[in-house]
Amino acid sequence: MPGPHRPAEPTSGPPGRDSVTDLVRWAAFSCFLVPVALLWYGASFAGAAGTAFGLAAVTGACRLLLRRSERLAARPRARRGGRHTGENTPVD
């Protein structure tokens, strides 16, 4: 049982598992499964291949954006840049 100063442990998946990696694995699986289902239901090979390519492109872009947001979130707050509010420095 977590104490008042310790956050609760996540309950999904084994400890130390990367949720972004899991998400990308499921997305890659869907990049395979969706075209197979399209072919099964009578879609053309070109249509299924185009769908697979589009899903792979979206999956790759999402993976890059998720990794980038993880890196930015891991940075110390003072190094992020941008405007600082609440400070008592005069503006010239």
CYANA upper distance limits for C-alpha pairs under 8 A (distance plus 0.5 A):
  1 MET  CA      8 ALA  CA      8.35
  2 PRO  CA      6 ARG  CA      6.22
  2 PRO  CA      7 PRO  CA      6.90
  2 PRO  CA      8 ALA  CA      6.11
  3 GLY  CA      7 PRO  CA      8.07
 13 GLY  CA     17 ARG  CA      7.37
 18 ASP  CA     22 ASP  CA      7.01
 19 SER  CA     23 LEU  CA      6.63
 20 VAL  CA     24 VAL  CA      6.64
 20 VAL  CA     63 ARG  CA      8.07
 20 VAL  CA     66 LEU  CA      7.52
 20 VAL  CA     67 ARG  CA      8.19
 21 THR  CA     25 ARG  CA      6.62
 22 ASP  CA     26 TRP  CA      6.84
 23 LEU  CA     27 ALA  CA      6.73
 24 VAL  CA     28 ALA  CA      6.54
 24 VAL  CA     59 THR  CA      7.46
 24 VAL  CA     63 ARG  CA      7.07
 25 ARG  CA     29 PHE  CA      6.65
 26 TRP  CA     30 SER  CA      6.77
 27 ALA  CA     31 CYS  CA      6.77
 27 ALA  CA     59 THR  CA      6.76
 28 ALA  CA     32 PHE  CA      7.14
 28 ALA  CA     56 ALA  CA      7.62
 28 ALA  CA     59 THR  CA      7.63
 29 PHE  CA     33 LEU  CA      6.59
 30 SER  CA     34 VAL  CA      6.13
 31 CYS  CA     35 PRO  CA      7.53
 31 CYS  CA     52 ALA  CA      5.91
 31 CYS  CA     55 LEU  CA      6.12
 31 CYS  CA     56 ALA  CA      6.54
 32 PHE  CA     36 VAL  CA      7.07
 32 PHE  CA     52 ALA  CA      7.41
 33 LEU  CA     37 ALA  CA      6.68
 34 VAL  CA     38 LEU  CA      6.67
 34 VAL  CA     48 ALA  CA      8.46
 34 VAL  CA     51 THR  CA      8.40
 34 VAL  CA     52 ALA  CA      7.88
 35 PRO  CA     39 LEU  CA      6.63
 35 PRO  CA     48 ALA  CA      5.16
 35 PRO  CA     49 ALA  CA      7.27
 35 PRO  CA     51 THR  CA      7.02
 35 PRO  CA     52 ALA  CA      6.40
 36 VAL  CA     40 TRP  CA      6.58
 36 VAL  CA     48 ALA  CA      8.01
 37 ALA  CA     41 TYR  CA      6.74
 38 LEU  CA     42 GLY  CA      6.91
 38 LEU  CA     43 ALA  CA      5.78
 38 LEU  CA     44 SER  CA      8.48
 38 LEU  CA     48 ALA  CA      6.58
 39 LEU  CA     43 ALA  CA      5.51
 39 LEU  CA     44 SER  CA      7.09
 39 LEU  CA     45 PHE  CA      7.20
 39 LEU  CA     48 ALA  CA      7.01
 43 ALA  CA     47 GLY  CA      7.00
 43 ALA  CA     48 ALA  CA      7.17
 44 SER  CA     48 ALA  CA      6.77
 45 PHE  CA     49 ALA  CA      6.51
 46 ALA  CA     50 GLY  CA      6.53
 47 GLY  CA     51 THR  CA      6.65
 48 ALA  CA     52 ALA  CA      6.65
 49 ALA  CA     53 PHE  CA      6.65
 50 GLY  CA     54 GLY  CA      6.64
 51 THR  CA     55 LEU  CA      6.59
 52 ALA  CA     56 ALA  CA      6.56
 53 PHE  CA     57 ALA  CA      6.68
 54 GLY  CA     58 VAL  CA      6.76
 55 LEU  CA     59 THR  CA      6.50
 56 ALA  CA     60 GLY  CA      6.57
 57 ALA  CA     61 ALA  CA      6.71
 58 VAL  CA     62 CYS  CA      6.58
 59 THR  CA     63 ARG  CA      6.59
 60 GLY  CA     64 LEU  CA      6.79
 61 ALA  CA     65 LEU  CA      6.75
 62 CYS  CA     66 LEU  CA      6.50
 63 ARG  CA     67 ARG  CA      6.62
 64 LEU  CA     68 ARG  CA      6.60
 65 LEU  CA     69 SER  CA      6.63
 66 LEU  CA     70 GLU  CA      6.71
 67 ARG  CA     71 ARG  CA      6.79
 68 ARG  CA     72 LEU  CA      6.75
 69 SER  CA     73 ALA  CA      6.52
 70 GLU  CA     74 ALA  CA      6.67
 71 ARG  CA     75 ARG  CA      7.06
 72 LEU  CA     80 ARG  CA      8.30
 75 ARG  CA     79 ARG  CA      7.44
 75 ARG  CA     80 ARG  CA      7.59
 76 PRO  CA     80 ARG  CA      7.62
